[in-house]
Amino acid sequence: MNYLEYQEKIKAGLVLGDGARAYTIEKVTSENTYLRGAPDGQRQRTRNDNGSLRIIPTTIILDIMKAVQEGKIGLVDIFRNHRAKNNLPTLFSFLGLDYDPFILGYDSTFYKICEYLSSGRLVTQPKATSASDVEEEKKGLSLPKPFLLLAGISGTGKTRWVQERKHPEKDNCRLIPVRPDWHEPSDLLGYISRISGNAVFIPTSFLDFLITAWRDVWAAESSLYPSSEAVSDMVPHWLCLDEMNLAPVEQYFADYLSVLELREWKEGRYFCPPLLRFDTGDTEAIRTALGIETTDPMWTAFVAARGIPLPPNLVVVGTVNMDETTHGFSRKVLDRALTIEFDAVDFGIFGGTPNASRAETVPWTGLLAATSSEDVEIDPEARMAVIGMLESWNGILDGTPFRIAYRTINEGILIAASLAEKPIEERLDWISMTKLLPRLEGDEDKLGMDREGRETSFLDDVAADWANRLGSFWDGSRAKRKIDFMKSRLKRSGYTSFWP
């Protein structure tokens, strides 16, 4: 791209982004491009009625855009954090450009301009979605984690619940039965076969559905790094791994569990490393097996990203039964999931006695465009209530493997923020059931009994603490019912766990 082409597209008055991070083009010359920030929209939150002025040498933009057009870099490579996280040299060093490294601080602005020049359409980068940003009817109902474990005895409707998420006009639900012989990620992500002498990729239903989800993302915003605003236009895609623990989850699901924690929403955009990585020489075999055209812009984006990432609209749901045919879950898996119990049986559905205590099974309906508790709005009282509960948990369980760390603290706050319309006590109840109690399991000794004459267990200590925190809500809470069940089981058999 030369200066005349640039000047033709980047004109005074053009607004890139919106809200606090919007910039308006004020003037373009062969030397500099002048951009004006939104009033009072800077990170420092200082008073500036006119907005800050950002002056960027035009030649830098042209050089970066040239590298994008020639395929030397992808748009995501413009971001400093992305390059640092992947141990890549700085952008100027990589391209051999002799500019002051300080200007790399304008990476988000470079991104906005280059994406606009590449697509020919306006691109917005609003701040990460919080409970106050979503549609009114979905306020506070956005999933804080796209990985659910549905636990309960067989026949309580776990699989049916996923099937009921089906959109009337979209292929947004997929049921994949887990096989007992799955022991490696290729059982889900496919593999390269060279038996014929040529590289042939063997795809899977999981991977096919991953592409289906990305098609929906692409329809909302043609980018592997969509804005949080675009999430509201996406249909959640529900992938059910039926009887998930018939095989060892840590083995066949290892790649997903790792990449799940590397997703992030940064400056209002979604970033995720590849789940299926393209190795040298295998790319064409994968494309052919997936039935994607060479000229498909989404495929071009996958190639630039060196693989297929997790789409931001994908929710993986594992249905779980615990019996002699299944495997248990390590805390590595439980830390990364939201565990939801399906235990209420309502005979009233069939004309019998209604179950008055049958509570809302899953409160979340949408998708939360945030992976960090710093990116959501939560009232100070709720935040301190969550922190207090989690600190007390670690105090009670000090010296045991049941303590929690940073991931659970972060997700506890995300859960509380995602349920903003509910009372604090109910939010704490959901945190206890989805993130804390599933961790507890063991015999009397492991759970703190019979040590120096001690007759009560850690379950008793936790129950006493939560009864104080939840007040009158405690007697009807899910946590109390579950702890009572676990205590009774421990007394009866000398062993207990969250799982029925």
ChimeraX attribute file (.defattr): number of C-alpha atoms within 10 A of each C-alpha:
attribute: neighborCount
match mode: 1-to-1
recipient: residues
	/A:1	14
	/A:2	11
	/A:3	15
	/A:4	10
	/A:5	11
	/A:6	17
	/A:7	16
	/A:8	8
	/A:9	12
	/A:10	19
	/A:11	15
	/A:12	15
	/A:13	13
	/A:14	15
	/A:15	20
	/A:16	22
	/A:17	21
	/A:18	16
	/A:19	14
	/A:20	18
	/A:21	21
	/A:22	22
	/A:23	26
	/A:24	21
	/A:25	19
	/A:26	18
	/A:27	17
	/A:28	20
	/A:29	11
	/A:30	12
	/A:31	13
	/A:32	16
	/A:33	22
	/A:34	19
	/A:35	25
	/A:36	19
	/A:37	24
	/A:38	22
	/A:39	19
	/A:40	16
	/A:41	19
	/A:42	16
	/A:43	8
	/A:44	7
	/A:45	10
	/A:46	12
	/A:47	12
	/A:48	13
	/A:49	10
	/A:50	11
	/A:51	20
	/A:52	18
	/A:53	15
	/A:54	17
	/A:55	17
	/A:56	18
	/A:57	16
	/A:58	18
	/A:59	15
	/A:60	19
	/A:61	21
	/A:62	17
	/A:63	15
	/A:64	23
	/A:65	25
	/A:66	16
	/A:67	16
	/A:68	18
	/A:69	14
	/A:70	10
	/A:71	11
	/A:72	13
	/A:73	19
	/A:74	16
	/A:75	24
	/A:76	18
	/A:77	21
	/A:78	23
	/A:79	19
	/A:80	18
	/A:81	15
	/A:82	15
	/A:83	15
	/A:84	12
	/A:85	8
	/A:86	10
	/A:87	9
	/A:88	14
	/A:89	12
	/A:90	18
	/A:91	19
	/A:92	18
	/A:93	12
	/A:94	11
	/A:95	14
	/A:96	9
	/A:97	13
	/A:98	9
	/A:99	12
	/A:100	8
	/A:101	12
	/A:102	7
	/A:103	14
	/A:104	17
	/A:105	11
	/A:106	15
	/A:107	16
	/A:108	17
	/A:109	22
	/A:110	21
	/A:111	20
	/A:112	20
	/A:113	18
	/A:114	21
	/A:115	20
	/A:116	17
	/A:117	17
	/A:118	13
	/A:119	11
	/A:120	10
	/A:121	10
	/A:122	14
	/A:123	19
	/A:124	22
	/A:125	23
	/A:126	19
	/A:127	23
	/A:128	24
	/A:129	23
	/A:130	23
	/A:131	24
	/A:132	17
	/A:133	15
	/A:134	20
	/A:135	12
	/A:136	10
	/A:137	7
	/A:138	16
	/A:139	19
	/A:140	26
	/A:141	25
	/A:142	26
	/A:143	23
	/A:144	26
	/A:145	21
	/A:146	20
	/A:147	21
	/A:148	20
	/A:149	23
	/A:150	26
	/A:151	21
	/A:152	21
	/A:153	17
	/A:154	16
	/A:155	12
	/A:156	16
	/A:157	17
	/A:158	25
	/A:159	20
	/A:160	10
	/A:161	15
	/A:162	20
	/A:163	17
	/A:164	10
	/A:165	14
	/A:166	17
	/A:167	13
	/A:168	7
	/A:169	6
	/A:170	11
	/A:171	15
	/A:172	21
	/A:173	20
	/A:174	19
	/A:175	17
	/A:176	16
	/A:177	14
	/A:178	21
	/A:179	15
	/A:180	15
	/A:181	11
	/A:182	17
	/A:183	17
	/A:184	17
	/A:185	18
	/A:186	17
	/A:187	19
	/A:188	20
	/A:189	22
	/A:190	17
	/A:191	18
	/A:192	15
	/A:193	13
	/A:194	10
	/A:195	8
	/A:196	7
	/A:197	7
	/A:198	10
	/A:199	17
	/A:200	18
	/A:201	20
	/A:202	16
	/A:203	18
	/A:204	18
	/A:205	15
	/A:206	19
	/A:207	17
	/A:208	15
	/A:209	20
	/A:210	21
	/A:211	20
	/A:212	18
	/A:213	26
	/A:214	24
	/A:215	15
	/A:216	21
	/A:217	25
	/A:218	19
	/A:219	12
	/A:220	18
	/A:221	18
	/A:222	16
	/A:223	18
	/A:224	24
	/A:225	20
	/A:226	23
	/A:227	26
	/A:228	26
	/A:229	21
	/A:230	18
	/A:231	22
	/A:232	18
	/A:233	13
	/A:234	21
	/A:235	20
	/A:236	24
	/A:237	26
	/A:238	25
	/A:239	23
	/A:240	26
	/A:241	21
	/A:242	20
	/A:243	21
	/A:244	24
	/A:245	22
	/A:246	22
	/A:247	21
	/A:248	20
	/A:249	22
	/A:250	18
	/A:251	13
	/A:252	20
	/A:253	21
	/A:254	16
	/A:255	18
	/A:256	18
	/A:257	20
	/A:258	12
	/A:259	16
	/A:260	20
	/A:261	13
	/A:262	13
	/A:263	19
	/A:264	18
	/A:265	23
	/A:266	20
	/A:267	15
	/A:268	23
	/A:269	21
	/A:270	22
	/A:271	21
	/A:272	21
	/A:273	19
	/A:274	20
	/A:275	20
	/A:276	22
	/A:277	17
	/A:278	17
	/A:279	9
	/A:280	8
	/A:281	9
	/A:282	15
	/A:283	17
	/A:284	17
	/A:285	16
	/A:286	21
	/A:287	15
	/A:288	13
	/A:289	14
	/A:290	16
	/A:291	9
	/A:292	14
	/A:293	12
	/A:294	12
	/A:295	8
	/A:296	9
	/A:297	13
	/A:298	20
	/A:299	17
	/A:300	13
	/A:301	17
	/A:302	18
	/A:303	17
	/A:304	17
	/A:305	21
	/A:306	17
	/A:307	17
	/A:308	24
	/A:309	22
	/A:310	23
	/A:311	26
	/A:312	27
	/A:313	24
	/A:314	24
	/A:315	21
	/A:316	20
	/A:317	24
	/A:318	27
	/A:319	25
	/A:320	28
	/A:321	23
	/A:322	18
	/A:323	12
	/A:324	7
	/A:325	10
	/A:326	16
	/A:327	17
	/A:328	16
	/A:329	16
	/A:330	12
	/A:331	15
	/A:332	10
	/A:333	17
	/A:334	18
	/A:335	20
	/A:336	21
	/A:337	24
	/A:338	25
	/A:339	24
	/A:340	20
	/A:341	24
	/A:342	22
	/A:343	19
	/A:344	17
	/A:345	14
	/A:346	16
	/A:347	11
	/A:348	11
	/A:349	10
	/A:350	8
	/A:351	8
	/A:352	9
	/A:353	10
	/A:354	13
	/A:355	13
	/A:356	9
	/A:357	12
	/A:358	11
	/A:359	13
	/A:360	8
	/A:361	14
	/A:362	14
	/A:363	14
	/A:364	17
	/A:365	14
	/A:366	22
	/A:367	26
	/A:368	30
	/A:369	32
	/A:370	26
	/A:371	21
	/A:372	17
	/A:373	20
	/A:374	12
	/A:375	18
	/A:376	22
	/A:377	20
	/A:378	20
	/A:379	10
	/A:380	9
	/A:381	9
	/A:382	19
	/A:383	18
	/A:384	12
	/A:385	18
	/A:386	22
	/A:387	15
	/A:388	12
	/A:389	19
	/A:390	22
	/A:391	15
	/A:392	15
	/A:393	21
	/A:394	15
	/A:395	11
	/A:396	17
	/A:397	19
	/A:398	12
	/A:399	9
	/A:400	11
	/A:401	11
	/A:402	19
	/A:403	18
	/A:404	19
	/A:405	11
	/A:406	8
	/A:407	12
	/A:408	19
	/A:409	17
	/A:410	15
	/A:411	22
	/A:412	27
	/A:413	26
	/A:414	30
	/A:415	28
	/A:416	32
	/A:417	27
	/A:418	28
	/A:419	23
	/A:420	22
	/A:421	15
	/A:422	13
	/A:423	13
	/A:424	19
	/A:425	21
	/A:426	17
	/A:427	23
	/A:428	25
	/A:429	20
	/A:430	24
	/A:431	25
	/A:432	20
	/A:433	22
	/A:434	23
	/A:435	22
	/A:436	22
	/A:437	21
	/A:438	21
	/A:439	21
	/A:440	19
	/A:441	17
	/A:442	14
	/A:443	15
	/A:444	20
	/A:445	12
	/A:446	15
	/A:447	21
	/A:448	19
	/A:449	16
	/A:450	13
	/A:451	11
	/A:452	6
	/A:453	7
	/A:454	9
	/A:455	11
	/A:456	15
	/A:457	19
	/A:458	18
	/A:459	21
	/A:460	16
	/A:461	15
	/A:462	17
	/A:463	17
	/A:464	11
	/A:465	15
	/A:466	22
	/A:467	17
	/A:468	11
	/A:469	17
	/A:470	17
	/A:471	10
	/A:472	11
	/A:473	17
	/A:474	19
	/A:475	12
	/A:476	10
	/A:477	20
	/A:478	18
	/A:479	23
	/A:480	19
	/A:481	12
	/A:482	18
	/A:483	19
	/A:484	14
	/A:485	15
	/A:486	22
	/A:487	19
	/A:488	14
	/A:489	14
	/A:490	20
	/A:491	12
	/A:492	10
	/A:493	10
	/A:494	13
	/A:495	18
	/A:496	21
	/A:497	19
	/A:498	18
	/A:499	20
	/A:500	16
